[in-house]
Amino acid sequence: MQSEIYDIMILGRGPAGLQAAIHAARRKVSLLLVGKMQKSSAYGAHIENYCCLDGLMGEQLLKAGHQKAQEVGARFLDDDVMRLNRRDGLFAAEMESGMTVQCRALIFAMGVSREKLGVKGEKEFQEKGVSYCVDCDAGFYQGEPVAVIGCESAAVTGALTLTFYAKEVHLICEKLEVTNSLAQKIRESAIQIHEGRKVKEIIGEQILKAVILDDGREVHVSGLFIELGARGITQLAGGLGIVLDKETMRYIEANKKQETNVPGVYAAGDICGPPWQVAKAVGEGCVAGLEAAAYVKKMKLTPQPTI
């Protein structure tokens, strides 16, 4: 799979991503869905407002969509994307596993992270030391002690990034859930790992001063980065120059064809903003899949400039 170039790569295996895959694959393009089905917000949901279906569990819906996408030729990769870039007219995705996958068009259908830590002090110190994006705010903590909370790729890569800025980096997690190679990198670094621990409270005065762990210890930091999932929209979209909504910077801006400002990049589902409904995700996924397939076919027919 490492050496292959796919026509379309879809990030996310929820309703939007699966529907995009079904429609695109029917147009006879090569297609790869990346991500983990159980990470979809629909996975454990009870489906009540989706057309004529009632009383269906999200897991059932996703498994049916997975089977249909597979039947029409889609392939799947249980991996998380760490970074995206563009090379020689192709998009390149570097995976958590270390492999790189290339494609001609991308569809963002990863949903959005709505997870907060939910502890005392989190809301009070947001933008006063508490951040949800290492790539956005690391530079503000040059020479300061910082901590990252999380067990997955976003937290681990974020902590490694912070070693280039901060004088001291702590990683607080219950149990590391990353590949062996990524786990080895962080264990060989100077990062102080507090495994098996949770944050009980965030404290400070006008700005953040420390976090209190569930064993009573205080970890004194100037910055706290809450990274509870895989690499998110801000980090991945930012690498390609994709425009986010100006109000919250949490959603990708897309037009009625689900096109972003970057040619060949589409978005569908929760990642485009509310309402958080399966019906919306499926509809946008349908459009994104059709438009991405049309883009790829046109791209293949257009002579590429030689250098």
C-alpha positions in Angstrom: 0.0 0.0 0.0 3.0 2.3 0.6 3.9 2.6 -3.1 0.4 3.1 -4.4 -1.2 6.3 -5.5 -4.9 6.5 -4.9 -7.3 8.7 -6.8 -9.1 9.7 -3.6 -8.2 9.4 0.1 -11.0 10.0 2.6 -10.1 10.9 6.2 -12.7 9.5 8.5 -14.9 6.4 8.5 -18.1 7.8 9.9 -21.4 8.4 7.9 -19.9 11.2 5.8 -16.8 9.3 4.8 -18.5 6.1 4.1 -21.2 7.8 1.9 -18.4 9.7 0.0 -16.6 6.4 -0.6 -19.7 4.7 -1.9 -20.5 7.4 -4.4 -16.9 8.0 -5.5 -16.0 4.3 -5.9 -19.1 3.8 -8.1 -17.4 6.2 -10.5 -14.6 3.7 -10.9 -11.8 5.6 -9.1 -9.3 4.1 -6.7 -10.2 5.0 -3.1 -8.8 4.6 0.4 -10.6 5.3 3.6 -8.3 6.1 6.5 -9.2 6.1 10.2 -10.9 3.9 12.8 -14.6 3.3 12.7 -15.0 3.2 16.5 -13.7 6.8 16.7 -16.7 8.1 14.8 -19.2 10.0 17.1 -21.9 7.9 15.4 -20.4 4.6 16.5 -22.1 4.4 20.0 -25.1 6.7 19.1 -28.7 5.7 18.9 -30.0 6.7 15.4 -33.5 8.3 15.6 -33.7 11.2 13.1 -32.3 9.6 9.9 -35.0 9.4 7.3 -37.0 6.2 7.6 -34.7 4.4 10.0 -35.5 4.3 13.7 -34.1 2.4 16.7 -30.8 1.7 14.9 -27.5 1.8 16.7 -24.7 3.8 15.1 -22.4 0.7 15.1 -24.9 -1.2 12.9 -25.2 1.8 10.4 -21.4 2.1 10.1 -20.8 -1.6 9.6 -23.5 -1.7 6.9 -21.8 1.3 5.2 -18.4 -0.3 5.5 -19.7 -3.4 3.8 -21.3 -1.4 1.0 -18.2 0.7 0.4 -16.0 -2.5 0.3 -18.4 -4.1 -2.2 -18.0 -1.2 -4.6 -14.2 -1.3 -4.4 -13.1 1.0 -1.5 -10.1 0.0 0.6 -9.5 0.7 4.3 -6.6 1.6 6.5 -6.8 1.5 10.3 -4.3 4.3 10.9 -4.2 8.0 11.9 -2.8 10.7 9.7 0.0 12.7 11.3 0.6 15.4 8.7 -0.4 16.3 5.2 1.5 18.1 2.4 1.5 18.4 -1.3 4.3 17.2 -3.6 4.4 17.2 -7.4 0.7 17.7 -7.7 -0.2 14.9 -5.3 -1.3 15.0 -1.7 1.0 13.0 0.7 -0.3 11.7 4.0 2.2 10.6 6.6 0.7 8.0 8.9 1.2 7.2 12.5 2.5 3.8 11.5 5.3 5.5 9.6 4.0 4.8 6.1 3.2 7.5 3.5 0.2 7.4 1.2 -0.3 9.6 -1.9 -3.5 10.6 -3.6 -4.9 13.0 -6.2 -7.8 14.3 -4.2 -8.7 14.4 -0.5 -12.0 14.4 1.4 -12.0 15.5 5.1 -14.7 13.6 6.9 -13.2 13.2 10.3 -15.8 15.0 12.3 -14.7 17.4 15.0 -13.3 16.7 18.5 -15.9 17.9 21.1 -13.9 16.4 24.0 -12.9 18.6 26.8 -11.2 17.5 29.9 -14.1 18.5 32.1 -12.2 19.4 35.3 -12.3 22.4 37.6 -10.3 25.3 36.2 -10.4 24.2 32.6 -12.9 26.8 31.5 -11.5 29.6 33.7 -7.9 29.2 32.3 -8.8 28.7 28.6 -6.6 31.1 26.6 -4.8 31.9 29.9 -2.6 28.9 29.8 -5.0 26.1 28.6 -4.8 25.4 24.9 -6.2 22.7 22.6 -3.7 23.1 19.8 0.1 22.6 20.1 0.8 23.6 16.6 -1.0 26.9 17.1 0.3 27.9 20.5 3.6 26.2 21.2 5.6 29.4 20.3 4.0 31.2 23.3 5.8 28.9 25.8 9.4 29.4 24.7 11.6 28.4 27.7 8.5 27.7 29.9 7.4 24.4 31.6 4.4 22.8 29.9 2.2 19.7 30.1 0.2 17.8 27.5 -2.8 15.7 28.5 -3.8 12.7 26.3 -2.9 9.2 25.3 -3.1 9.1 21.5 -1.1 10.5 18.6 -2.1 14.1 19.0 -0.8 14.2 22.5 2.4 12.3 21.9 3.4 14.2 18.7 2.4 17.4 20.5 4.6 16.7 23.4 7.5 15.9 21.1 7.0 19.2 19.2 7.0 21.1 22.5 10.5 19.9 23.3 11.7 22.3 20.7 10.1 25.2 22.6 9.6 24.5 26.3 12.3 24.0 28.9 10.3 21.1 30.4 7.6 18.9 29.0 5.2 16.6 30.9 2.9 14.1 29.3 -0.1 13.1 31.5 -2.0 10.0 30.4 -3.8 7.0 31.8 -2.3 4.6 29.2 -0.4 5.3 26.0 -2.4 4.3 22.9 0.1 4.8 20.0 2.2 2.7 17.8 5.4 1.1 19.2 7.6 3.4 17.2 5.9 6.5 18.5 5.9 5.2 22.1 9.6 4.5 21.8 10.3 8.0 20.5 8.6 9.6 23.5 10.2 7.2 26.0 13.6 8.0 24.6 13.0 11.8 24.8 13.4 14.1 27.8 9.7 14.3 28.3 8.5 13.4 31.8 5.7 10.8 31.4 3.0 10.6 34.1 1.4 7.3 32.9 -1.6 6.0 34.8 -2.5 9.5 36.1 -5.4 11.9 35.5 -5.6 15.6 36.0 -8.0 16.4 38.9 -7.8 20.2 38.8 -6.2 23.1 37.0 -5.1 26.0 39.3 -3.7 29.5 39.0 -4.5 33.1 39.7 -4.8 35.4 36.7 -3.0 32.8 34.6 -2.4 29.0 34.8 0.2 28.0 37.5 -0.2 24.2 37.9 -2.2 21.1 37.5 -3.2 18.8 40.3 -3.0 15.0 39.6 -5.3 12.4 41.0 -2.6 11.3 43.4 -2.4 14.8 44.9 0.9 15.8 43.2 1.1 19.3 41.7 2.9 19.8 38.4 3.9 23.4 37.9 3.4 24.5 34.3 2.8 27.7 32.4 0.9 26.0 29.6 -1.4 23.0 29.4 -2.3 21.4 26.1 -5.4 19.2 26.0 -5.1 16.8 23.1 -7.5 13.9 23.7 -7.7 12.3 20.2 -5.8 11.8 17.0 -4.4 14.6 14.9 -7.2 17.1 14.4 -8.6 19.4 11.9 -6.5 22.5 12.9 -3.2 20.7 12.6 -4.0 18.7 9.4 -5.9 21.4 7.5 -3.3 24.1 8.4 -0.6 22.2 6.7 -2.4 22.5 3.4 -3.6 26.1 3.8 -7.2 25.1 4.1 -9.4 27.9 5.3 -11.4 27.4 8.6 -14.4 29.3 9.7 -13.4 32.7 11.1 -15.7 32.6 14.1 -14.5 29.4 15.9 -11.6 28.1 13.7 -13.0 24.6 14.3 -14.8 23.9 11.0 -13.6 23.7 7.4 -15.3 26.2 5.1 -16.8 24.4 2.0 -19.1 25.5 -0.8 -22.2 23.7 -2.1 -20.0 21.3 -4.0 -18.2 20.6 -0.7 -15.0 22.2 -2.2 -12.6 23.9 0.1 -10.3 26.8 -1.0 -7.6 24.2 -2.0 -8.3 22.5 -5.4 -8.7 18.8 -5.0 -9.7 19.0 -1.3 -13.3 18.5 -0.2 -15.0 18.3 3.2 -18.2 16.8 4.5 -20.1 16.1 7.7 -19.5 17.5 11.2 -16.2 18.9 10.1 -18.1 21.5 8.2 -20.1 22.6 11.2 -23.5 21.9 12.8 -26.2 20.6 12.9 -24.7 17.3 14.2 -27.0 15.0 12.2 -26.4 11.8 10.3 -28.7 13.0 7.5 -26.5 16.1 6.9 -23.3 14.1 7.0 -24.6 11.5 4.5 -25.9 14.2 2.1 -22.6 16.2 2.2 -20.6 12.9 1.8 -22.6 12.1 -1.3 -21.8 15.4 -2.9 -18.1 15.3 -1.8 -17.7 11.8 -3.2 -19.2 12.7 -6.6 -17.3 16.0 -6.9 -14.0 14.5 -5.9 -14.4 11.7 -8.5 -15.2 14.2 -11.2 -12.2 16.3 -10.2 -9.9 13.2 -10.4 -11.2 12.1 -13.8 -10.7 15.6 -15.2 -7.2 15.8 -13.7 -6.2 12.6 -15.4 -7.5 13.8 -18.8 -5.6 17.2 -18.5 -2.0 17.0 -19.7 0.3 17.8 -16.7 3.0 20.4 -17.3 6.6 19.1 -17.6 9.5 20.8 -15.9 
